[in-house]
Structures are given as structure tokens and as C-alpha cells.
Amino acid sequence: MFASDLGRNSLRATPLGLLSNTLSRADEGWKFIEKPHLGHLVNWSSTRGAPIHRWHRYREGYSAELIDALNLGKRILDPFCGCGSILVGAALRGLTATGIDLNPLAAFVARVKTSPLTLVQRNEVRSFCADLPHNLPNQAGHWMPDLSIAHKVFEPEILLTLLRIRAAIQSAPIELISRNFLELCWISILETVGSYFKEGNGIKYRNVIRRSGRYIRRDEGSWQLKRFGTDHEAFVIDAFSAHLTMMIADTSLWGESWGSAKVIEGNALDLVTLTHEEYDSIVFSPPYANRFDYFESMKVELWFGGFVKTASDIRTLRKASLRSHLSANMSRPKITFELLEELIGQMDQKSSSWRMGVPELLRGYFSDIVEVLRQCRQRLRGGACHVVVGNSAFGGTIIPSDSLTAKAGQIAGFSNIEIWVARHLTVSPQQRSRLSGYEEYMRESVVVMRP
């Protein structure tokens, strides 16, 4: 068993001693195996520069090399497929994979990545790229997403040029699959040419910079000149052309050995209604129980890509999603996890996490994990379900998501469960002093479940 014995006897009478006792009991009964070779595979960094994977920057993913490391078999399901790392990796290996994702942006990216263009269609895309500087319309048309910060996230000339390129894509006499390829390129450069960037639970603006724990506004005009140069139109066209050229070059991997992939835009909580197939293995990394609302951090791409058209659309997505963030539907039924309740009872009730409603988030999150695993169990034949999860810390308490996910798997009907510890995470600066000595409970693991 993998668990810390630090201070287990001497600290029991203190709050931290109580935490040690609860964490030890949460880990009891599970087989922990150290698998450090998985450490670099359970995050996005190992594939961010790989062909096809690099078409769209998407930090919320993991390496396609997990297919080999976990011996996933020929038929794979990823019910939280994101931008399709596993789907692309499976196709490159000649395997069959199905991916499901609630986020329409992620589903679109995964679908484009796994939909090979014919030679004719590739030539359409190449011609568009070569002719763009000459065929760019003078006017952008009247389309503009109804996003309140639309004019704040782009400089005026950059926004106009983006809309003109979009108009050219929309009016080009090409097939739909070619148009989707171009639209992915366009969406994928928005952050590059924008006055914003994604960070954590949202977006930040380039006109401010963090220094010594505070934000300082940068000199207006000078930062734009340094970032975008003097010709904003040329900057956008060059960024689009360079990205498109890279994407076209990567299509050489769409060879005869390319496997089959299916992308389903839908909710993993409704998995059994979305697919009736059976799979050799299932692998997924659900959004971690960390309060991050990824619809917020991706809102520019969601709105400008046309995936949401009203505020109601994005609220609907948030409410339907896994209860990993505070905008999800917390009124759905919950299952009681006794050890989770003990951990919640040890949280600092004066902390911001408590005031914001994290206890209800945690109850809902692991209840949702049970439901997803129940449905995965119905679609699994002969292999294992692999869940990549990371532990969290709130209000001076560690939440052992790997152990609780193992418990969720047991409730869902899995009987043979192991926890493969891939790497150890750092505790946030706000929690570090309060949780000193408990760092080894901050794990990122693969929970492996077999019927």
C-alpha cells in the first residue's frame, strides 16, 4: 500500500493528525503501484508539438503514448476525449477509437484531426493558402459573435482582419471537409493574434503583466508594437498562413494505415445512449475536481467559432457538465461517500473554498464519476477502464481523488482495482504551509479497473 506514515501517531490529536488518519483510511484496501514512467504521459506537454496533435493548443489532455503504455487494445473508448489525443494516437496505430465530449469546440477539433482529406481536398486547402493575400475581401461582412468582450480581446485591425479571413473561408467554393480544416486553423490562431491568453480558470489580458504578486498595466501602444509589429493585418495573415502550412504538412501522416475514429458530441453521463458498441479498453481523464470552468477559459474560441450563439447556450453546457466546477448543476442526485464527508468536515470553514461551495462540488463530482463508470462498465468487454486523475487540496485538506475514484469504481461494479501513481503534484502556495508533511498525498495517478 502507498500511504504516508508521517506523524500518524503523534499528530492524531491535532487537525493535521486527524487528516493523516482519514487519508490513511482512504488509501487502505487499494493496491498502489509506483509507475514513474507514466509521469510525462499524463499531461499535455509530451504531445503539444507532435504532428496533428499540435494543430490546436489544448492543455487539458494527455499523451497518446498512453495507448502503448497501458496496452489499450484495438477498440478504444475515450468518453472525455477533448481535442482527440487518444483518437489521433489510435488512428496513427491503425486502431479503432471512439471519443465523446460535451464541449462542441473540442469535438470539432477532434473530428477535423481524424477526418483525412482527399488529395483534391488538400489541393483546395493549399490553393486557399496561396491565394489568401490576393483574395482577402475588403469587407468583413456583418457577422460578429455576441460576446461582450469581443472588442477587448483583439486589437481593432486584428479583429477586422480575422473577420475578413473568416468571410473568405465561408465564401470559398470548396467542400465542407476542406472548409472545416480551414476553420480549425482560423480558430487555432485566435489566442496567438489576440490580446488575451488562457490561464487557469479563465483568460488574462496582455496589456497587464504580473510583478511581485500584483498586476501592472503595460504602456499602451508599446506592448502592441512589441507583440504584433506595425502591420497588424500582415501579422494575422502571416500567423494564419504559417499555421495552415504546418497543418497541411502534417496531413502526410494520413496514410493507408490510418485507423478509424468516431467523434460524438455528447455527455459522458449519457454514454450508453450515445454508443452501442463494445470496447477492449476505456481510457479517460475527467476534468479534475479543481473548480476550473473550461467553458470560461475557452469562451473566445467557443463564441468566435460559432459553437455558442447566446449566453443561454453556454449556460446549458455548464449546467450539463461534470460537477468539477461551481457553475455545473449541483442539484443532480448525489451518493454519500463516508470518507469524503470526513474530509469535508475537516475543511477550514473560513476558507474561500468553503464559502464558494466546494463541499457540494466534491459531493457532486464523485457522484458523477460513479455514474460515468457505471456506464463504462456496460460498454467494456475483456479489458480495463483507465482513469487519469489528480488529487486536490481545499481549505487545508487534501482530497485523494485517486482513492475516491477507486471507491467510485467499486460502487459502479468493478472488482479488480489498482492505483498506478504516475507522479507527485505540488501544493499551491496558499495551502503549502498548512499541508507541510503531507505532500506525498498530492498524487496524479491512473486508476485501473477491471470487472
ZAROFI-793367 format. One record per residue (C-alpha): y, x, z. Coordinates in steps of 0.2 Angstrom, whole numbers, plus 2048, in hexadecimal, padded with zeros to 3 digits. Each point is the difference from the previous one (the first is absolute). Last residue first. Example, Ala and Ser with C-alpha at 12.3 -4.5 7.8 and 13.67 -1.06 7.14 Angstrom:
2
7FB844824
7EF7FA803
***
This chain:
451
7E17B77BA
8098107FE
811805807
8098117FE
811801809
80A80E7F8
80C80880C
812804803
801805813
80D7FF80D
7F480080F
8018137FF
8127FF805
7FC7FA812
80680E80A
8137FC7FE
8017ED7FC
8117FD809
8088107FA
7FB7FD7EE
8047ED7FE
8128017F9
7FC8107F7
7F27F77F6
7EE805804
7F880C7F3
7F07FB7F8
7EF808801
7F48017F1
7F17F97F7
7F77F980F
7F07F77F9
7FD7F080B
7EE7FA7FE
7F97EE7FF
7EF7F97FD
8007ED805
80D7F87F5
8027ED803
8127FD800
801802813
7F98117FE
80C8047F3
80E7FB80B
7FA80B80E
80080F7F3
8127FB7FC
804800812
7F8812802
80A8067F0
8107F7805
801809811
8117F8806
80880E80B
80C7FA80D
811806805
8097F07F8
7F78027F0
7F480D7F9
7F67FF7F0
7EE8057FA
7FD8027EE
7F47F77F5
7F58047F1
7F27F27FF
7F08047F7
7F37F27FD
7EF8067FC
7F27FE7F4
7F27F57FB
8097F07FB
8117FC806
8097F07FB
7FD7F680F
80480E80C
8108027F7
8047EE805
7FD803812
8098117FF
8107F77FA
7FE7F380E
7FE80D80E
80F80A7F9
80A7F0801
7FC7FE813
804813802
8127FD7F9
8037F0808
7FE806812
8098107FB
80F7F67F9
8007F5810
80280F80B
80D8087F4
80C7F2803
8118087FE
803801813
7F0809803
80380D7F3
812802806
7F9806811
8047F7810
7EE7F8801
7F9812800
7EE7FD7F9
7F280080C
7FC7ED7FE
7FF8037ED
7F380D804
7F67F480A
8027F27F3
7F980C7F3
7F180480B
7FC7ED802
8027FD7ED
8047ED7FE
7FF7F97EF
8107F97F8
8047F17F5
80F8017F4
8117FD809
8058127FE
8047FE7ED
8078117FB
812805803
7FB80B80F
7F580C7F7
7EE8047FF
7FB7EE800
7F78017EF
80B7F87F3
8037ED7FC
8107FF80A
80780F7F7
7FB7FA7EF
8087EF803
810808806
80180A7F0
7FF7F07F6
80C7F680B
80D80E7FD
7FF7FC7EE
7FA8087F0
7F280B806
7F580B7F4
80F8027F4
7FF813800
812800806
7FB7F680F
7F0808805
8068117FC
80F7FE80B
7F67F780D
7F380E802
806806812
8017EE806
7F07FA7F8
7F880E809
8047F9811
7FC80E80C
7FC7F9811
7F380E804
7EF7F7800
7FB80A7F0
8007F77EF
7EE7FF7FC
7F680F7F9
7F27FB7F5
7EE8047FB
7F27F57FB
7EF8067FA
7F27FB7F5
8097F07FB
7FC7EE7FD
80A7F47F4
8077EF804
812806801
8107F7805
7F97F280B
7F680D80B
81080B802
80B7F2807
80780B80F
80080E7F3
80F7F67F8
8028007ED
8058097F0
7EF8057F9
7FE8117F7
7F08037F7
7FA8117FB
7F38067F3
7FB8137FE
80880C7F4
7F380B7F9
8077FE7EE
810807805
8107F9809
804812806
80B8037F1
80B7F2807
80780E80C
80C8067F1
8077EF7FE
8047FF812
809811800
80A7FB7F1
8057EF808
80680A810
80A80C7F5
8077F27F5
8057F580F
80980E80A
8098067F0
8067EF7FC
8067FE812
809810801
8077FE7EE
8097F0806
806808810
80980E7F7
80980A80D
7F180680A
7F47F4809
7FD808811
80E80D802
80D7F57F7
7FA7F180B
80280A810
8118067FB
8077EF7FB
8017F9812
7FE80D80D
7F07FE80A
8007F480E
7F8807810
7F17F9808
7FB805812
7F2809809
8078127FC
8047FC7EE
7F97F27F5
8087FE7EF
80A7F17F9
8047FC7EE
7EE8017FC
7FC7EF807
7F17FC80B
7F27F47FC
7F37F780C
7F380280C
7FD8137FE
80C8077F3
8027FA7EE
80F8077F7
8107FA7FA
80E8047F4
7F47FE7F2
7FB80B7F1
7F0806808
7FD7F080A
8017F57F0
7F580D7F6
7F07F7803
8067EF7FB
8048067EF
7F08097FE
7F77F1805
80A7F57F4
7FB80C7F2
7ED7FE803
8037ED802
8088007EF
7F18097F8
7F47F4808
80B7F17F9
7FF8077EE
8108077F8
80F7F97F7
80D80780D
80B7F2807
7FB801812
7FF813800
8128027F9
8067F380D
7F980B80D
80880F7F9
8117F7800
7FD7FB812
7FD811806
80F8067F7
80B7F3808
7F9805811
8038127FD
8127FD7FA
8037F6810
7F880C80D
7F07F8806
7FA7F9811
8107F8805
8017F57F0
7EF7F8803
8037FE813
8007ED800
7F17FF7F5
8017F27F3
7F980A7F2
80C8037F2
7FD7F97EE
8107FD7F6
7FD80C7F1
801813802
80C8027F1
80180F7F5
7EE8007FC
7F6810801
7F88037EF
8078127FD
7FC807811
7F07F6801
7F88067EF
7F580D806
7FA7F780F
7FD7EF7F7
7F780A7F2
7F480880E
7FD7EF807
7FB7F87F0
7F580F7FC
7F77FD810
7FD7EE7FB
7F98057EF
7F580D809
7FA7F280B
8077FF812
7F480280F
8037F380E
7FC809810
812806804
8087F07FA
7F57F680B
80380B810
8137FF7FD
8007ED7FE
7F67FE80F
80B80B80A
8107F67FB
7F77EF803
7FD805812
7F07F6805
7F480D7FB
7EE7FF7FA
7F780E7F7
7EF8007F7
7F780F7FA
7F38057F4
7FC8137FD
80280C7F2
80780D80B
8127FF7F9
7FE7ED803
7FB802812
80F80C804
80C7F37F7
7F97F280A
80080A810
8128057FE
8057EF7FA
8137FC804
7FB7F7810
7ED7FD801
8007F6810
7EF7F77FC
7F88107F8
7EF7FB7F9
7F580D7F8
7F17FF7F5
7F88117FB
7FD808811
80D80480E
7F9811805
80E80280D
8068117FB
7FD7FC7ED
80A7F0800
80C80780D
80680B7F2
80B7F17FB
80C80680E
80A7F480B
80D7F37FF
8117FA807
80A80D7F9
8027F87EF
80A80A7F3
7FB7F97EF
7F98097F1
7F980E80B
7EF7F8802
7FE8017ED
7FF813800
800807812
811804808
7FF7F480E
7ED802802
7FE80B80F
8107F9808
7FB7EE802
7F6801810
7EE7FF806
7FA80E7F5
80980F808
7F77FC811
7EF7FC7F8
7FA812802
8037FE813
7F17F4802
7FE800813
7F37F3804
8027F280D
7F27F4804
8077F1808
7F97F9811
80F80680A
8108027F6
8097F1808
7F9805811
8088117FF
8117F87FA
8007F480F
7FD80E80C
80C80C7F9
80D7F2800
7FD7FC812
803813804
8107FF7F6
8067F280B
7FB80A810
7F17FC80B
7F48067F3
8088117FE
7F580C80A
7F07F97F9
8037FF7ED
80C80E800
7FB8067EF
7EF7F97FC
8057FC7EE
7F47F77F5
7F58047F1
7EE7FA804
***
